[in-house]
Amino acid sequence: GPVEDGERVVRPLKEFGSPVLDFCQPKPFLEHQKMFDPSFPHGWHYYVRSCDVAALSDDVIDVMVEHGRRIVSPITSIALWQMGGAV
């Protein structure tokens, strides 16, 4: 959608407090994918799972929190990307 719509939706989050990092900006999808490249060095073994969800419902949040609680490795990550149907 229009960049202005995205800025309007994100504005309350940016005004909520002082973010440590703010990567909310228009960017090509490939640039977005490359953001985590430094965290995943070539030659390591990775196990990646993903899924698509229609909405960030309470059930989805509960599942993410539950999985987050079970993380035992300091190099494990959970990412949530809102793609808005653009891909």
C-alpha positions in Angstrom: 0.0 0.0 0.0 0.9 3.6 0.0 3.9 4.6 2.2 1.7 7.3 3.9 -0.7 4.6 5.1 2.2 2.6 6.6 3.6 5.7 8.3 0.1 6.5 9.8 -0.3 3.0 11.2 3.3 2.9 12.7 3.2 6.4 14.2 1.5 5.4 17.5 4.2 2.8 18.0 6.9 5.3 17.4 5.3 7.8 19.8 4.8 5.2 22.6 8.3 5.5 24.0 11.9 5.8 22.9 12.8 2.8 20.7 16.2 1.3 20.9 16.2 0.7 17.2 13.8 1.9 14.5 14.0 0.0 11.2 10.5 1.1 10.1 11.1 2.6 6.7 10.2 1.8 3.1 12.7 -0.7 1.6 12.7 -3.3 -1.1 11.9 -6.8 0.0 15.4 -8.2 -0.7 16.9 -5.5 1.5 14.4 -6.5 4.2 15.5 -10.1 3.9 19.2 -9.2 4.2 18.7 -7.5 7.6 19.4 -10.7 9.5 22.3 -12.0 7.3 25.0 -11.0 9.9 23.2 -13.1 12.5 23.5 -16.2 10.4 27.1 -16.7 9.3 27.8 -18.9 6.3 28.9 -22.4 7.2 26.8 -22.8 10.3 23.9 -25.2 10.4 20.4 -23.7 10.7 16.9 -25.0 11.2 14.3 -22.6 10.0 10.5 -22.8 10.4 8.0 -20.3 9.2 4.3 -19.9 8.6 1.9 -17.3 7.3 -0.9 -16.0 9.5 -3.9 -13.9 8.4 -3.8 -11.7 11.5 -1.8 -11.0 14.6 -4.5 -12.6 16.8 -4.3 -13.3 20.6 -3.8 -17.0 19.7 -0.8 -16.2 17.4 0.7 -14.0 20.1 0.2 -16.8 22.7 2.0 -19.3 20.5 4.9 -16.9 19.9 5.3 -16.2 23.6 5.1 -19.9 24.5 7.8 -20.7 22.0 9.9 -17.8 23.2 9.7 -19.1 26.8 11.2 -22.4 25.6 14.3 -20.9 24.0 17.5 -22.2 25.6 20.1 -21.0 23.2 21.3 -17.3 23.2 21.5 -17.4 19.4 17.9 -18.5 18.8 15.7 -15.9 17.2 12.0 -15.4 16.6 11.0 -12.9 13.9 7.6 -11.6 13.0 7.3 -9.7 9.7 4.2 -7.9 8.6 4.2 -8.1 4.8 0.8 -6.8 4.1 0.3 -9.1 1.2 3.0 -7.2 -0.8 5.1 -10.3 -1.5 
